[in-house]
Amino acid sequence: MLTFEDWENYYHQYPEAHVLQSPAWGELKAAFGWEPVRIASEGAAAQVLFRRLPLGMSLAYIPKGPLGAAWQGLWPQIDAICRARKSVFLKVEPDYWEAESKAIQDRFLGFIPSKPIQPWRTVLVSLEGNEENWLQVMKQKTRYNIHLAERKEVIVRTTDDVAVFHQLMKTTGERDQFGVHSKAYYQMAFDLFSARKECVILLAEYQGTPLGALMIFAHGGRAWYMYGASNDVERNRMPTYLLQWEAMKWAAARGCKLYDLWGVPDCDEEELEASFESRSDGLWGVYRFKRGFGGKLSRSAGAWDRVYNPLLYRFYLWWTSRRSEQG
């Protein structure tokens, strides 16, 4: 097993690695109920997150990993650690897209295909070229709303005021009926990643009143929009459009070529385009907003589970299915 410092050095050998495999992400999750364990073999490595369960059991999860390509040499070490921690199963969510899934299937011998924890689909916006190139591929209404926000005197600036960010998140969560993290969670995420210059909070204001905010993360050539919120006032000023525009500029300025807008409904593009105007449940309203930035709809390769306790694994599947039906 690797120390935090060892993993820091290893991770930065992979400039295109996902932020969820970063040492800082492991430290963040460690403060909120998970235990990160970092493991390396020749040609591959992974940060595994363990969650304790009753009766000394646990769940194991590799988000957007492993790193490298020689995974077969890594599994025996991971299996041993999972069994020592009485893991019910190990979920591996590789950092690959659906089109690449066949190419990595042979790395998952002994695994069962499963559903990912992270959003299955996202919109990827290219930051190649200049700002005019970005604008040209956007929907006309999105371009209009960006300029409208500027004309209506919306100001976007960076901030370290996590309290304001958290309040906006709570307002959005109550309005759109989704759960939000605690202020302590956002504070720690910001502190860990901003110290590495891999995170920023952007705040949109009108005459000093906060209208919206977002927190984005970046590593290597990619940036990720994970958390965003808006107030219930002055929404006609379209602050969220200007926030995303400034986020794209921030990401490009630090060398990113791709901006990941994170989750949208897990439907094919034909269904999304046919239904987004009539649906607002779940992530449908989010898709209506994100599609305007001219990105490419992309689906992840999914996830694979290695089962160590079949009986409890079947119970887990039943429990998650029931929660999904109720939610």
VOBA-1610 file (N, C-alpha, C; in pm, whole numbers, padded with zeros to 5 digits, always signed):
BEGIN
Met+00085-00119+00000Met+00000+00000+00000Met+00089+00125+00000Leu+00043+00228-00067Leu+00120+00351-00082Leu+00078+00454+00023Thr+00173+00537+00062Thr+00142+00649+00149Thr+00076+00759+00067Phe+00024+00859+00137Phe-00036+00974+00068Phe+00067+01039-00024Glu+00190+01057+00025Glu+00295+01121-00054Glu+00330+01037-00176Asp+00336+00904-00158Asp+00365+00816-00273Asp+00256+00830-00380Trp+00130+00833-00332Trp+00020+00844-00428Trp+00021+00980-00497Glu+00055+01083-00425Glu+00066+01217-00485Glu+00164+01213-00602Asn+00278+01151-00581Asn+00378+01143-00688Asn+00330+01055-00803Tyr+00266+00944-00769Tyr+00218+00852-00872Tyr+00109+00917-00957Tyr+00013+00980-00891Tyr-00100+01041-00961Tyr-00053+01145-01062His+00046+01222-01025His+00090+01329-01115His+00175+01279-01231Gln+00203+01149-01233Gln+00264+01090-01351Gln+00160+01069-01461Tyr+00032+01084-01424Tyr-00078+01064-01519Tyr-00156+01195-01532Pro-00110+01285-01616Pro-00176+01416-01627Pro-00321+01410-01674Glu-00361+01298-01737Glu-00499+01286-01783Glu-00584+01204-01687Ala-00532+01174-01569Ala-00609+01097-01470Ala-00730+01177-01422His-00832+01105-01381His-00955+01169-01335His-00936+01226-01195Val-01008+01333-01167Val-00998+01398-01036Val-01042+01305-00923Leu-01130+01209-00951Leu-01178+01119-00846Leu-01072+01017-00803Gln-00962+01011-00876Gln-00849+00928-00833Gln-00739+01011-00767Ser-00763+01139-00752Ser-00659+01226-00696Ser-00641+01202-00546Pro-00520+01227-00494Pro-00499+01214-00350Pro-00589+01305-00269Ala-00617+01425-00321Ala-00703+01518-00249Ala-00845+01464-00237Trp-00893+01396-00343Trp-01028+01340-00335Trp-01033+01229-00229Gly-00928+01150-00221Gly-00922+01048-00118Gly-00925+01107+00022Glu-00854+01218+00041Glu-00854+01285+00172Glu-00991+01343+00204Leu-01056+01397+00103Leu-01191+01450+00124Leu-01286+01339+00168Lys-01284+01228+00098Lys-01374+01118+00134Lys-01338+01057+00269Ala-01210+01062+00305Ala-01167+01008+00435Ala-01229+01084+00550Ala-01255+01212+00531Ala-01314+01295+00637Ala-01464+01273+00648Phe-01522+01198+00554Phe-01668+01181+00553Phe-01707+01034+00535Gly-01639+00948+00609Gly-01686+00811+00622Gly-01620+00705+00536Trp-01524+00742+00453Trp-01456+00645+00369Trp-01309+00632+00412Glu-01249+00521+00376Glu-01105+00502+00400Glu-01036+00480+00267Pro-00948+00571+00225Pro-00876+00552+00099Pro-00754+00461+00119Val-00740+00365+00030Val-00624+00277+00029Val-00564+00284-00111Arg-00434+00315-00119Arg-00369+00331-00249Arg-00277+00213-00274Ile-00292+00151-00392Ile-00224+00027-00424Ile-00160+00040-00562Ala-00039-00012-00576Ala+00030-00007-00705Ala+00095-00140-00736Ser+00096-00174-00865Ser+00175-00286-00916Ser+00246-00234-01041Glu+00318-00318-01107Glu+00390-00272-01225Glu+00292-00235-01336Gly+00289-00108-01373Gly+00206-00063-01484Gly+00063-00027-01449Ala+00028-00026-01320Ala-00109+00010-01283Ala-00115+00046-01134Ala-00215+00123-01098Ala-00236+00161-00958Ala-00379+00208-00942Ala-00427+00207-00817Ala-00565+00250-00791Ala-00578+00304-00650Gln-00665+00402-00637Gln-00709+00450-00506Gln-00845+00385-00479Val-00850+00299-00379Val-00971+00225-00345Val-01033+00290-00222Leu-01162+00318-00228Leu-01235+00375-00114Leu-01315+00265-00046Phe-01300+00255+00086Phe-01374+00155+00163Phe-01475+00225+00254Arg-01594+00170+00259Arg-01701+00222+00345Arg-01741+00112+00442Arg-01735+00142+00570Arg-01770+00042+00671Arg-01919+00016+00674Leu-01953-00111+00697Leu-02091-00156+00713Leu-02104-00223+00849Pro-02227-00249+00892Pro-02245-00321+01018Pro-02177-00459+01016Leu-02150-00513+01135Leu-02094-00647+01153Leu-01954-00661+01092Gly-01883-00549+01086Gly-01746-00554+01038Gly-01730-00566+00888Met-01839-00557+00813Met-01833-00568+00668Met-01798-00431+00607Ser-01777-00430+00474Ser-01745-00305+00407Ser-01786-00313+00260Leu-01789-00196+00196Leu-01801-00184+00051Leu-01670-00126+00000Ala-01628-00165-00120Ala-01505-00113-00181Ala-01540-00053-00317Tyr-01475+00058-00349Tyr-01512+00134-00468Tyr-01388+00200-00527Ile-01368+00179-00657Ile-01262+00249-00731Ile-01330+00343-00829Pro-01339+00472-00796Pro-01403+00568-00888Pro-01306+00616-00996Lys-01344+00595-01120Lys-01269+00645-01237Lys-01123+00598-01235Gly-01105+00472-01210Gly-00973+00411-01211Gly-00988+00265-01249Pro-00879+00188-01243Pro-00743+00223-01202Pro-00670+00310-01305Leu-00552+00357-01263Leu-00461+00425-01352Leu-00374+00322-01422Gly-00316+00361-01534Gly-00233+00268-01609Gly-00318+00169-01687Ala-00253+00063-01739Ala-00325-00033-01823Ala-00310-00177-01777Ala-00205-00209-01702Ala-00179-00348-01663Ala-00256-00384-01536Trp-00389-00388-01547Trp-00473-00408-01428Trp-00467-00550-01373Gln-00438-00648-01457Gln-00442-00786-01411Gln-00345-00810-01296Gly-00233-00742-01297Gly-00139-00757-01187Gly-00181-00687-01060Leu-00282-00601-01072Leu-00330-00524-00957Leu-00438-00597-00880Trp-00521-00676-00950Trp-00637-00737-00886Trp-00603-00827-00767Pro-00498-00912-00773Pro-00471-00997-00656Pro-00446-00916-00528Gln-00375-00805-00539Gln-00352-00721-00421Gln-00482-00661-00370Ile-00563-00612-00463Ile-00690-00551-00424Ile-00784-00655-00364Asp-00789-00773-00425Asp-00872-00880-00369Asp-00833-00912-00225Ala-00703-00921-00199Ala-00656-00955-00064Ala-00699-00850+00037Ile-00687-00724-00001Ile-00725-00615+00090Ile-00876-00613+00110Cys-00952-00636+00003Cys-01098-00639+00015Cys-01144-00753+00106Arg-01082-00868+00091Arg-01121-00981+00175Arg-01082-00956+00321Ala-00967-00892+00342Ala-00924-00862+00479Ala-01021-00765+00546Arg-01084-00678+00466Arg-01180-00582+00520Arg-01324-00632+00509Lys-01341-00759+00475Lys-01473-00823+00463Lys-01565-00744+00370Ser-01511-00709+00254Ser-01591-00635+00158Ser-01697-00726+00097Val-01820-00676+00088Val-01927-00749+00022Val-01896-00759-00127Phe-01851-00649-00183Phe-01810-00647-00323Phe-01722-00526-00348Leu-01654-00529-00460Leu-01573-00418-00510Leu-01638-00366-00637Lys-01667-00235-00641Lys-01720-00172-00763Lys-01607-00092-00828Val-01584-00120-00954Val-01481-00050-01031Val-01549+00028-01143Glu-01525+00157-01144Glu-01586+00246-01243Glu-01474+00309-01325Pro-01432+00245-01435Pro-01314+00293-01508Pro-01338+00426-01578Asp-01231+00496-01602Asp-01237+00625-01669Asp-01230+00605-01820Tyr-01332+00539-01872Tyr-01342+00511-02014Tyr-01484+00540-02061Trp-01498+00561-02193Trp-01629+00586-02250Trp-01687+00459-02310Glu-01817+00460-02334Glu-01887+00341-02381Glu-01825+00285-02508Ala-01781+00372-02596Ala-01721+00326-02722Ala-01593+00247-02699Glu-01534+00264-02582Glu-01409+00194-02551Glu-01430+00070-02464Ser-01556+00042-02428Ser-01582-00063-02328Ser-01536-00201-02376Lys-01551-00232-02504Lys-01507-00363-02554Lys-01356-00380-02540Ala-01284-00269-02553Ala-01138-00276-02546Ala-01087-00307-02406Ile-01171-00286-02303Ile-01125-00311-02166Ile-01195-00429-02101Gln-01282-00498-02174Gln-01356-00608-02115Gln-01265-00718-02060Asp-01152-00744-02129Asp-01065-00850-02083Asp-00993-00816-01953Arg-01002-00690-01909Arg-00943-00652-01781Arg-01037-00685-01664Phe-01159-00729-01696Phe-01260-00751-01591Phe-01304-00897-01583Leu-01211-00987-01603Leu-01241-01129-01585Leu-01276-01153-01438Gly-01389-01221-01415Gly-01433-01245-01278Gly-01519-01134-01220Phe-01553-01033-01302Phe-01639-00923-01260Phe-01777-00937-01325Ile-01875-00866-01269Ile-02011-00861-01323Ile-02039-00717-01369Pro-02085-00695-01492Pro-02124-00559-01533Pro-02232-00504-01440Ser-02222-00377-01406Ser-02317-00317-01311Ser-02339-00170-01344Lys-02420-00107-01263Lys-02448+00035-01282Lys-02343+00120-01211Pro-02301+00230-01272Pro-02205+00318-01206Pro-02270+00402-01098Ile-02188+00451-01008Ile-02234+00544-00905Ile-02234+00686-00960Gln-02131+00721-01035Gln-02123+00853-01097Gln-02221+00859-01215Pro-02258+00980-01259Pro-02353+00990-01371Pro-02307+00910-01493Trp-02403+00838-01552Trp-02370+00753-01666Trp-02342+00839-01791Arg-02420+00945-01807Arg-02401+01032-01925Arg-02363+01173-01882Thr-02291+01238-01972Thr-02250+01375-01949Thr-02244+01448-02083Val-02217+01577-02076Val-02193+01658-02196Val-02050+01711-02187Leu-01970+01682-02289Leu-01830+01723-02293Leu-01814+01840-02390Val-01768+01952-02338Val-01751+02072-02419Val-01604+02087-02455Ser-01575+02099-02582Ser-01437+02118-02627Ser-01393+02262-02601Leu-01271+02275-02546Leu-01213+02407-02524Leu-01100+02434-02624Glu-01098+02357-02730Glu-01001+02382-02836Glu-01036+02513-02907Gly-00937+02575-02966Gly-00961+02700-03038Gly-00976+02817-02943Asn-01044+02920-02990Asn-01062+03041-02909Asn-01208+03057-02867Glu-01236+03165-02796Glu-01370+03188-02744Glu-01474+03201-02854Glu-01435+03257-02967Glu-01529+03268-03079Glu-01567+03129-03131Asn-01470+03037-03132Asn-01501+02900-03173Asn-01602+02837-03079Trp-01587+02861-02950Trp-01682+02804-02852Trp-01822+02858-02877Leu-01830+02989-02897Leu-01961+03052-02917Leu-02030+02999-03042Gln-01953+02972-03147Gln-02011+02930-03274Gln-02085+02797-03263Val-02039+02708-03173Val-02104+02576-03163Val-02216+02573-03060Met-02234+02682-02987Met-02342+02689-02888Met-02477+02709-02956Lys-02584+02674-02884Lys-02717+02706-02931Lys-02735+02858-02927Gln-02814+02908-03019Gln-02831+03054-03031Gln-02882+03115-02901Lys-02975+03046-02835Lys-03032+03099-02711Lys-02928+03106-02600Thr-02836+03010-02596Thr-02730+03012-02495Thr-02637+03130-02518Arg-02596+03151-02643Arg-02513+03269-02674Arg-02585+03396-02633Tyr-02713+03404-02665Tyr-02791+03522-02631Tyr-02794+03545-02480Asn-02815+03437-02403Asn-02827+03452-02258Asn-02695+03488-02192Ile-02584+03444-02248Ile-02453+03486-02197Ile-02438+03637-02212His-02467+03686-02331His-02455+03831-02355His-02560+03910-02279Leu-02679+03849-02260Leu-02784+03917-02182Leu-02738+03938-02039Ala-02678+03838-01980Ala-02628+03851-01843Ala-02524+03962-01832Glu-02439+03972-01933Glu-02339+04079-01932Glu-02407+04216-01943Arg-02506+04226-02032Arg-02576+04354-02049Arg-02655+04391-01924Lys-02706+04290-01854Lys-02785+04316-01734Lys-02698+04329-01608Glu-02569+04353-01629Glu-02476+04391-01523Glu-02451+04280-01420Val-02459+04157-01466Val-02417+04046-01380Val-02265+04041-01380Ile-02208+04032-01264Ile-02064+04026-01247Ile-02027+03888-01194Val-01928+03825-01254Val-01878+03696-01207Val-01735+03716-01155Arg-01713+03668-01035Arg-01580+03680-00974Arg-01548+03552-00898Thr-01419+03532-00873Thr-01380+03419-00787Thr-01403+03457-00641Thr-01426+03355-00560Thr-01448+03379-00417Thr-01399+03260-00337Asp-01369+03284-00211Asp-01339+03174-00118Asp-01446+03165-00010Asp-01559+03232-00034Asp-01668+03235+00064Asp-01756+03110+00047Val-01716+03002+00113Val-01788+02877+00101Val-01925+02886+00167Ala-01940+02972+00267Ala-02069+02988+00333Ala-02175+03038+00235Val-02139+03136+00153Val-02233+03186+00052Val-02263+03077-00051Phe-02160+03006-00092Phe-02178+02896-00187Phe-02274+02791-00130His-02254+02754-00004His-02338+02652+00058His-02482+02699+00070Gln-02503+02824+00103Gln-02639+02876+00113Gln-02710+02870-00022Leu-02638+02903-00128Leu-02696+02893-00262Leu-02726+02746-00296Met-02640+02655-00254Met-02664+02513-00278Met-02790+02467-00205Lys-02808+02512-00081Lys-02928+02474-00005Lys-03053+02528-00073Thr-03047+02652-00120Thr-03162+02711-00189Thr-03198+02629-00312Thr-03097+02592-00389Thr-03121+02514-00511Thr-03172+02374-00477Gly-03115+02312-00375Gly-03159+02179-00335Gly-03304+02176-00293Glu-03345+02278-00218Glu-03484+02286-00175Glu-03576+02310-00293Arg-03532+02393-00386Arg-03616+02426-00502Arg-03629+02306-00598Asp-03516+02240-00622Asp-03515+02133-00722Asp-03520+01994-00661Gln-03533+01988-00528Gln-03553+01863-00456Gln-03439+01762-00476Phe-03317+01806-00442Phe-03205+01712-00437Phe-03122+01742-00312Gly-03050+01642-00267Gly-02970+01656-00146Gly-02841+01734-00172Val-02795+01806-00072Val-02669+01878-00083Val-02578+01834+00032His-02449+01854+00010His-02352+01823+00114His-02354+01931+00223Ser-02289+01900+00333Ser-02275+01998+00441Ser-02177+02108+00401Lys-02183+02219+00471Lys-02086+02327+00448Lys-01944+02276+00470Ala-01926+02191+00572Ala-01792+02137+00602Ala-01737+02058+00484Tyr-01824+01986+00414Tyr-01781+01907+00298Tyr-01730+02000+00187Tyr-01811+02100+00152Tyr-01768+02193+00046Tyr-01643+02270+00087Gln-01635+02306+00215Gln-01518+02380+00263Gln-01391+02297+00246Met-01399+02171+00286Met-01281+02086+00275Met-01244+02059+00130Ala-01344+02037+00044Ala-01318+02016-00098Ala-01247+02137-00156Phe-01297+02255-00124Phe-01236+02377-00176Phe-01094+02395-00122Asp-01076+02374+00007Asp-00944+02394+00067Asp-00841+02298+00008Leu-00878+02171-00007Leu-00784+02072-00057Leu-00743+02100-00201Phe-00839+02129-00286Phe-00809+02143-00428Phe-00761+02282-00467Ser-00811+02385-00401Ser-00764+02520-00435Ser-00618+02538-00395Ala-00575+02469-00289Ala-00434+02476-00250Ala-00343+02421-00360Arg-00400+02332-00443Arg-00325+02276-00556Arg-00354+02350-00686Lys-00430+02458-00677Lys-00472+02536-00793Lys-00553+02449-00890Glu-00631+02356-00835Glu-00713+02267-00915Glu-00862+02283-00888Cys-00900+02395-00828Cys-01041+02420-00798Cys-01064+02569-00787Val-01184+02613-00824Val-01222+02752-00808Val-01372+02758-00781Ile-01412+02855-00700Ile-01554+02889-00686Ile-01577+03019-00761Leu-01670+03018-00853Leu-01710+03139-00925Leu-01847+03182-00873Leu-01859+03312-00843Leu-01981+03368-00787Leu-02036+03475-00881Ala-02163+03462-00916Ala-02231+03563-00998Ala-02311+03655-00908Glu-02296+03786-00927Glu-02365+03884-00843Glu-02429+03992-00930Tyr-02531+04053-00872Tyr-02589+04174-00929Tyr-02601+04276-00817Gln-02529+04385-00830Gln-02527+04490-00728Gln-02502+04433-00589Gly-02408+04340-00582Gly-02367+04283-00454Gly-02451+04167-00404Thr-02561+04135-00472Thr-02647+04023-00431Thr-02603+03895-00502Pro-02572+03789-00428Pro-02533+03663-00493Pro-02650+03603-00570Leu-02627+03571-00696Leu-02731+03512-00780Leu-02705+03365-00810Gly-02580+03326-00812Gly-02546+03188-00843Gly-02398+03164-00822Ala-02361+03038-00816Ala-02221+03004-00797Ala-02197+02863-00848Leu-02073+02834-00877Leu-02035+02698-00913Leu-01895+02669-00862Met-01868+02541-00842Met-01736+02495-00802Met-01689+02397-00909Ile-01575+02427-00970Ile-01522+02338-01072Ile-01383+02291-01032Phe-01349+02173-01083Phe-01221+02111-01053Phe-01147+02087-01184Ala-01015+02082-01179Ala-00937+02062-01300Ala-00811+01983-01269His-00772+01902-01366His-00644+01831-01359His-00602+01798-01500Gly-00478+01827-01532Gly-00429+01799-01666Gly-00512+01871-01770Gly-00563+01798-01866Gly-00636+01860-01976Gly-00786+01864-01959Arg-00836+01831-01838Arg-00981+01827-01818Arg-01025+01911-01699Ala-01147+01962-01710Ala-01212+02031-01598Ala-01350+01970-01580Trp-01398+01970-01455Trp-01527+01907-01422Trp-01615+02005-01345Tyr-01736+02024-01395Tyr-01836+02105-01325Tyr-01918+02010-01237Met-01886+02007-01108Met-01952+01912-01018Met-02065+01974-00938Tyr-02047+02097-00894Tyr-02145+02158-00803Tyr-02182+02296-00854Gly-02312+02322-00862Gly-02358+02453-00905Gly-02491+02486-00840Ala-02517+02615-00824Ala-02638+02659-00754Ala-02678+02797-00802Ser-02807+02830-00778Ser-02856+02964-00812Ser-02962+03007-00713Asn-02976+03136-00698Asn-03074+03194-00607Asn-03211+03196-00674Asp-03311+03236-00598Asp-03446+03248-00652Asp-03478+03389-00699Val-03381+03480-00688Val-03405+03619-00726Val-03326+03654-00852Glu-03376+03749-00928Glu-03308+03803-01047Glu-03270+03694-01148Arg-03351+03590-01156Arg-03316+03482-01247Arg-03329+03524-01393Asn-03405+03631-01417Asn-03419+03682-01553Asn-03289+03741-01607Arg-03193+03760-01519Arg-03062+03811-01561Arg-02970+03701-01613Met-03013+03579-01610Met-02943+03463-01666Met-02800+03446-01611Pro-02783+03453-01480Pro-02648+03444-01425Pro-02581+03309-01448Thr-02659+03200-01453Thr-02597+03068-01466Thr-02527+03051-01601Tyr-02576+03117-01704Tyr-02512+03109-01836Tyr-02376+03178-01833Leu-02370+03294-01771Leu-02244+03366-01762Leu-02145+03292-01672Leu-02196+03226-01568Leu-02109+03146-01481Leu-02039+03036-01561Gln-02114+02964-01643Gln-02053+02857-01721Gln-01953+02912-01823Trp-01985+03024-01879Trp-01894+03087-01976Trp-01762+03123-01907Glu-01769+03182-01789Glu-01647+03219-01717Glu-01573+03094-01668Ala-01647+02988-01636Ala-01583+02863-01595Ala-01504+02804-01712Met-01560+02808-01832Met-01490+02760-01949Met-01362+02840-01971Lys-01369+02970-01953Lys-01250+03054-01971Lys-01144+03023-01865Trp-01189+03001-01741Trp-01094+02966-01635Trp-01023+02835-01667Ala-01102+02735-01709Ala-01044+02604-01740Ala-00945+02613-01856Ala-00981+02686-01960Ala-00892+02700-02075Ala-00763+02772-02037Ala-00773+02872-01950Ala-00656+02950-01909Ala-00553+02865-01835Arg-00600+02757-01772Arg-00505+02670-01701Arg-00470+02545-01784Gly-00502+02549-01912Gly-00456+02446-02003Gly-00553+02333-02033Cys-00675+02341-01983Cys-00772+02234-02010Cys-00824+02242-02153Lys-00844+02126-02213Lys-00898+02117-02349Lys-01039+02062-02352Leu-01087+02015-02234Leu-01219+01954-02228Leu-01287+01994-02098Tyr-01414+02031-02109Tyr-01493+02075-01993Tyr-01610+01979-01978Asp-01611+01905-01869Asp-01712+01804-01843Asp-01825+01865-01761Leu-01945+01872-01820Leu-02060+01932-01753Leu-02132+01837-01658Trp-02076+01716-01641Trp-02123+01617-01545Trp-02258+01558-01586Gly-02353+01539-01498Gly-02465+01449-01524Gly-02580+01505-01606Val-02632+01419-01696Val-02758+01443-01768Val-02834+01310-01769Pro-02962+01308-01807Pro-03038+01183-01807Pro-02972+01075-01892Asp-02984+00952-01848Asp-02923+00841-01921Asp-03019+00792-02030Cys-03032+00875-02133Cys-03114+00842-02250Cys-03033+00874-02374Asp-03065+00809-02486Asp-02992+00841-02608Asp-03031+00981-02657Glu-02949+01032-02746Glu-02965+01172-02788Glu-03100+01197-02855Glu-03148+01099-02930Glu-03276+01116-02998Glu-03389+01138-02897Glu-03389+01057-02789Glu-03493+01072-02687Glu-03476+01202-02609Leu-03352+01237-02580Leu-03327+01361-02507Leu-03379+01482-02586Glu-03347+01484-02713Glu-03386+01598-02795Glu-03537+01602-02818Ala-03601+01486-02818Ala-03745+01482-02840Ala-03824+01522-02716Ser-03764+01507-02597Ser-03842+01521-02474Ser-03798+01633-02381Phe-03685+01698-02408Phe-03632+01791-02308Phe-03722+01913-02285Glu-03801+01950-02385Glu-03888+02067-02367Glu-04012+02035-02285Ser-04050+01909-02280Ser-04173+01871-02209Ser-04147+01811-02071Arg-04021+01780-02040Arg-03990+01716-01912Arg-03898+01804-01828Ser-03923+01805-01698Ser-03838+01881-01606Ser-03801+01799-01484Asp-03844+01673-01479Asp-03813+01587-01365Asp-03667+01541-01370Gly-03616+01504-01253Gly-03479+01452-01246Gly-03378+01547-01309Leu-03299+01494-01401Leu-03193+01572-01465Leu-03238+01633-01598Trp-03368+01627-01626Trp-03413+01677-01757Trp-03395+01828-01769Gly-03427+01901-01663Gly-03405+02046-01667Gly-03258+02080-01681Val-03173+01999-01620Val-03029+02017-01630Val-02983+01996-01775Tyr-03038+01894-01839Tyr-03000+01870-01979Tyr-03041+01987-02067Arg-03161+02039-02045Arg-03208+02151-02126Arg-03109+02268-02120Phe-03050+02289-02003Phe-02952+02396-01985Phe-02818+02358-02048Lys-02769+02239-02020Lys-02633+02202-02060Lys-02619+02181-02210Arg-02725+02135-02277Arg-02717+02108-02420Arg-02682+02233-02499Gly-02715+02350-02443Gly-02695+02474-02515Gly-02551+02513-02536Phe-02458+02450-02462Phe-02318+02491-02469Phe-02241+02419-02580Gly-02311+02343-02660Gly-02249+02288-02780Gly-02157+02170-02758Gly-02174+02100-02648Gly-02088+01987-02620Gly-02136+01858-02685Lys-02060+01752-02661Lys-02090+01621-02715Lys-02148+01533-02605Leu-02265+01475-02632Leu-02325+01382-02537Leu-02240+01255-02533Ser-02196+01216-02413Ser-02108+01101-02399Ser-02156+01012-02286Arg-02139+00881-02304Arg-02181+00783-02204Arg-02059+00706-02155Ser-02048+00688-02025Ser-01933+00618-01969Ser-01941+00469-02000Ala-01829+00401-01981Ala-01825+00257-02003Ala-01904+00181-01897Gly-01946+00248-01793Gly-02025+00184-01688Gly-01939+00140-01571Ala-01974+00027-01511Ala-01902-00022-01393Ala-01904-00173-01391Trp-01813-00231-01314Trp-01804-00375-01297Trp-01789-00404-01148Asp-01855-00511-01103Asp-01849-00551-00962Asp-01777-00684-00947Arg-01688-00692-00849Arg-01627-00818-00807Arg-01695-00858-00676Val-01765-00969-00676Val-01847-01010-00561Val-01768-01103-00470Tyr-01766-01069-00341Tyr-01700-01153-00241Tyr-01801-01224-00151Asn-01920-01165-00135Asn-02025-01225-00051Asn-02155-01224-00132Pro-02183-01333-00205Pro-02299-01334-00297Pro-02432-01307-00228Leu-02452-01361-00108Leu-02580-01342-00040Leu-02604-01195-00007Leu-02505-01130+00053Leu-02520-00988+00088Leu-02521-00900-00037Tyr-02454-00945-00142Tyr-02456-00870-00266Tyr-02598-00869-00325Arg-02665-00983-00323Arg-02803-00988-00372Arg-02893-00898-00288Phe-02868-00893-00157Phe-02947-00803-00072Phe-02920-00658-00110Tyr-02794-00624-00137Tyr-02759-00488-00178Tyr-02832-00450-00307Leu-02834-00541-00404Leu-02904-00512-00530Leu-03052-00490-00507Trp-03113-00572-00421Trp-03256-00556-00390Trp-03281-00422-00321Trp-03194-00388-00227Trp-03211-00264-00150Trp-03196-00141-00238Thr-03095-00141-00326Thr-03075-00025-00414Thr-03188-00014-00516Ser-03238-00128-00563Ser-03350-00126-00657Ser-03475-00069-00591Arg-03497-00107-00467Arg-03614-00055-00395Arg-03603+00095-00370Arg-03483+00140-00333Arg-03461+00284-00313Arg-03485+00362-00442Ser-03440+00305-00554Ser-03458+00370-00683Ser-03606+00383-00718Glu-03682+00279-00691Glu-03826+00283-00718Glu-03897+00385-00631Gln-03854+00396-00504Gln-03917+00491-00412Gln-03876+00636-00443Gly-03754+00652-00496Gly-03703+00787-00521Gly-03744+00842-00654
//
